[in-house]
């Protein structure tokens, strides 16, 4: 049996090429036979039991092309993937394929439009100069941490001698009406709300301030124009409120007894010293991260490439998939997340666009640097990385290899080495 082959490669595109691919008549005939055997169980012909009609009779009744589409679909993936591999092109997305000729006598000819990785130039990636800024730890920083400890030991007292104020927690029953008709999702009982938190739409919490426990009253609000429920967006509404209780948080004084009860330390001074040390370490770590970000920004600035938009789009879609994976353990779908945050898929994509662009550019630059520096990955390094992944995901190495190809992981390791090379060569001021 003859094999399919690439007839020609036309580099007519920026970051792309067109492949002309031939499927031999013999291969096509074999695929037609497979398509027939798969489809015949659903075909009934006079004089034959269902599924027993001969292929020639079916082709005579419905035309010799009756199985062509299914046959091409059977061949599509292996033929196109094989042609791409034969061409040596490195694609960034699936090619667009059209059938240009098809017959039993001559087989099939396809034309595949491929978008490839761009040619990249990177200069001046060694000796990048960046400034490292480590923010000093201030008394205000330390006091915030001390206040956080006090917050953990806060007590709650019921308020019955004054009206509600911002900062209080209130328990309310409420029901919302638009044009005197109650709307869905606008009713709750025994709902706890922290006044001044901004949890509800503008104006809602402010109008509870000044009322006493036991009061029943109306508040008037207008939903934001961009509110996620279209029927309510920009609409005025009335909420009937029953203020059932008011409580306030009482912050305790910070003393040695509290520190001893709440931490591993015996005195306030010991605890403050530890807080300061940890804040200094965090600031140092943040400064290192900022230095790395500045180095990467400079690498991107010093690269040149005509990058196809599909690479940025693909990275955005990957980031959205990663978001879905993070939300899943919490039982939250992407649709529910967007509803909670008042976003659409377009606004989510827009929010990720800049970050995705940076990541794509940096990856391309680092891959180029790895090539320029002839960075190689040993089999021991590859094995160690597979072992690390297997341990992280609690899987066998063979299971990991079902999802990650050796060549892809080698590229990742080489890129990591390129990162180390650039950072080691940088001049930190």
N, C-alpha and C positions, 0 to 999 in steps of 0.2 A: 504493500500500500504506500502510495506517495504521501509525503508530509506536506503540511501547509508551509508557506514561506513568505518572507517579505520581498516584494518585487522591487520597491523603490522607496527611498526616503527623500522627501523634499523639505529642506530647511527654509521655508518661506515665511516663517513667523518669528517675531521677537519672543524668545523663551519658548519656542515650540517648533514642531515639525509635523508634516503629514506623512503617514505611512500608507503605502499601497500594499495590501495583503492578499495573497491568493490561497484559496482552499481548493485543493485538487478535486477533480471529478470523483475519484475513488473515495476520498474522505467524505465528500458530500453525499455520495450514494449510501455509505455506511450510516451516516447520520439520518438520512431519510428513512432507512429501514428501522432504525431505533425509534424515530418519531412515530412511524406507522405502528410498530409493536406496542408502543405506549398508548396510542390513541384508539386503536381498533376495538378495545373493550367497550367503548362508548358509542360505537358506530353500528347501526342496524341497516342491513341491506335485504331486499326481498329474496327469499330462497335460502338465506343463511341465518343461523342462530347469531344472536347479538355477540359481537366480538370475534366472529369467525370469518368475516368477509375478507377475500383476498385483496392484497394491496392494489393489484392492477385493475380490479373491478372498481375499487373506491376511486382510484385516480381517473378512470374512464368516466365515472359518474360526476365527480366534483372538479376534475381538471388535474393535470399532472403536477400542478404547483400546490396541491392541497396540503402537503406536508413540508413545504419549503421553509416556512417561517419557524416552525418547531425545530426543524433540522438545524437551521442557522443558530437558533437559541442554544441548542445543545453544544454547538461548536464554539460559540462566541467567546466564552471566558478563556478556555485553554488556548484558542488560536490567537486572540488579541494579546493575552499575557505573554505567550511565547514569542509573538512578533516584537513586542516591546523589549523583551529580554534580548532577543536577537539583534535589535537595533542599537542596544547599548544606551538608550535614552533613560534619563532619570526623571520620571514623571512626578508632578505634584498633585495631580487629581486624575480621576478616570478619564480616558480619552472619549471624545465623541466619535461614534462610528456610524457610517452609512454604507449600505450595500449598493455597489455601482454596477455590478453584473451578476447574473445568476442563471444557471441552466444545468441540466443533468449532464450535458455533453462536455461543458467547459468548467464546471464547478462554480465557485463563488469568488468574486473580487470585492474587497472591502477597502474603504478609505477611512483611516483613523486620524483625527486631529488631536495632537498631543500637546499639552502644556508642560514644559520642562523646567527644572530648576535653573535659575538665572546664572549667568557668569558673574562672579564676584571679584572685586579688587579690594584689598585692604592694605593700608599703608600706616606707618608710624604706630604700630601696636606695641612696640617695646619702648620702655622708658616714659610711659605716660605719667605726667605730673599732676597730682591731685593733693588737695589740702584736707587734712583730717581735723575735724573740729569735735572735741569732746566737751559737751556742756557740763558746767560745774553743777554740783548738787546744792540747791538752795534750801534755806530754812522752810520756804513755802512747800517745796517738794517733800521734805520730811514731815511737815505738819499734815499734808494730805494723807500720808500713810498712817500717821497717828490717829487722824480723824476716822480713817477706815476701820481701825481697831475699835474705836469708840462706837462706830456704827454697828459693829457686830454685837456689841453689848447693850444696844439701845433697848429701852423699855417703852411700852405703849400705855398711855393713859387715856381714859375716856374723858371727853370734854362735854360738860353740861352747863357751864356758867358763862358761855360766850358763843358768838356766831362763828361759822367756819371761816378759816383763813387759808391762804396759800401755804402749802407745806403740810396741811392736815390730811389725814386719810378719812374719807367719808364712805358710808355704806348707803347706797341709794337704790330705789326702784325707779325705772324710767320707761317711757314709751314715746316713740316719735310719730308725728303726724305730718303729712304733706297734704295741703288742701283739705284738712279735717279728716283725712283717711290714714289709718295706721299703715305703715310700710314694713315690709319684711325685713327682719334683722334689726329692727329699731327698738326692741323691748328686752328688758332684763330685770331680774329681781335680785336683791341682796348683792349688788355689784359694788366691789371695793374700788375706789378711785382716789389717787393721790392728786390733790389739787395743785395745779402749777406744773404738772408733769408733761402736759401737752399730749396726753394719750388720746384725747378726743378732739373733734374738729374745733377750730378757733372759735372762742366765745362761749363754749359749753361750760368749761370749768370756771371761768371768770364769773358767770352768773349764779353759780352755787355759793361762791364766797359771799358772806354777809347774812346767810340764812342760818337758822338754828335747827337743831335736831327736833324732829317731829313735824316740821313744816312741810306743806305740800304747795307747789308753785309751778308755774310755766316758765320756760326759757325759750327765747327765739334765736335761731341760728340760721346761717346760710352755708350750705355745703360748698366746698371749693369747686371751681370750674373743672379741675382735673380729677375730681373724685371718681373712684373706680367703678361705682355703680352709676351707669349712665342716666338712669331715671331720676337720680338725685343730684347729679352734677349741676352746680350753680343754683340749686333750688332752695327757697326758704322753707324752714320747717319749725315746728313747735314740739318741744319735749315736755311732757308732764312728769314732774319730779316729785318723789317722796323722799325727803332726807331723813333717814332712819337713825343714823348715829354719826358722831364726830369723834375722832381720836387724834392724839398727837404723839410724836416720838420724843422721848426725853433722853438726851445724850448724857451719859455719865462722865464724870471727871476722870482724866487719865491719871492713875496713881500706881504705886508698886503692886498693890493687891490685884488690880485689874490685870496688869502685865503678867503677874505670877499665875493667875487663873487662866489666862487666854493664850500665853506663849510659853516658850521654853526658857524664858529669861526671868530673873528675879526682880529687876528694877527697871524703871523707866529709862534711866541712862543707858543701861546695857541694851535695851530694845532699840533705843534711838541710834546707838552706834551701829547695830546690825542693819537697821533700815538704811542708814547712810552708806554703808559698805555695799549693800545690794543695789542701791540706786546708782552708785558709782560704776559698779560692774555692768549694769544695764546700759548706762550711758556710753561706756566704752564699747560694748557690743553694738549699740546703735551706730556709733561713729564708724566702726569697721564696716557695717552694712552700707552706710552712706558712701564710704570710700569705694567699695566694690561697685555700687551703683554709678558713681561718677566715672570710674574706669570703663564700665560697660557703655556708658553714654558716649565716651570719647571714642571707643572702638566703633560704635555705630556711626558716629560723625565722620570717621576716617574710612568708611567703606563706601563703595560705589557699586550699584546693581540696579537693573531694571526688574523689579520684583512684580510678578503677576498678582493681581488683586485676589485671585482665588486662594493664594497662600495665606493672606490675611483673613479672608472669610473662613477658611478651614480652621485656622487657629481659634477664631472667635467661637465657632461651633464646638470645638474641643473644650473650650473653657466653660461653655454652657453645659456640656455633658458632665464636666467635672463638678459644676455647681449642683446638678441634679444628683450626682453620687453623694455629695456632702449632705444634701437635704434628705435623701432617702431614709437614713437611719432614724431621723426625727419624725418620719411618717408624713413628710411634707412633699407634695409634688411641685414641679416647676410652675404649673398653672396656679396653684394655691399660693405659692411664694409671690408670684407677680400680683395676685389679687391683694395680698397683705401689704405689699410695698407700693401698690398703685402703679406698677410698671406694665409695659407690654413687651413682647419679644423684641420689637424694634428698639425700645429704649434700653433693654438689657444688652443687646448687641452693640449699641452705640457706647454704652458704658465700658465695654470690654475692648473697644476698637483700638484705642491708643496703646494699651498694654499689649494687645496681640501684635500690633505692628512692631513694637520694640522687640518682643520676643522672637518674632520671625527674623528680623534683621540681625539680631545678635546671634542667633543660631547659625545663620548663613555665614556670618563673619567668622565665627569660631570654627566652623567646618573648614573654611578656606585657610585659616591660620594653621589648623592641624595638618593640612596638606602641605602648606608652605614650609612648615617646620619638620615635615616627614615624621610626624608623630605616629608611632606604631603601638599596637595593643598585643601583648603576649597572651598565649593560651592560658597561662596561670592567672593573669589579670582578669581574663574573661570568665574563667571558672570561679574565681573569688567573687565576682560581681553577681553571677548566677546564684551562688551559694547565699550571698547577702539578701538577694531578692526572695529566694525561697524561704529564708528564715523570717523575713519581714511579713510575708503573706501566708506563712504557715502552710506551705505547699512543697511538694517534691520538685527538684530541679527539672525533671522531665515534664512536669505539669507547667512550670514557668515557661519552658521552651516551646510549648504549644501556642503561647501568646506573644512571645518575643523572639525574633530571629537573631541568630548569632551576629549577623552583619549590622543589624540595627543597634544592638547593645554595644558592639565594638565602636560604632560611631559615637554613641553617648559617652563611652569611656574616653575616647580620643578628644571629644569636646571638653570634657572635664580636665584633661591634661592641658589643653590649650588655655583654659581659664587659669590654671595654676601658673602656667608660663607667663601669661600677661601680668598677673598680680605680683609674681615674684620680681618681674622686671620693672614694675611701676616705681615711681619716685614719690614717696609719701612725705608731704611737708607738714 
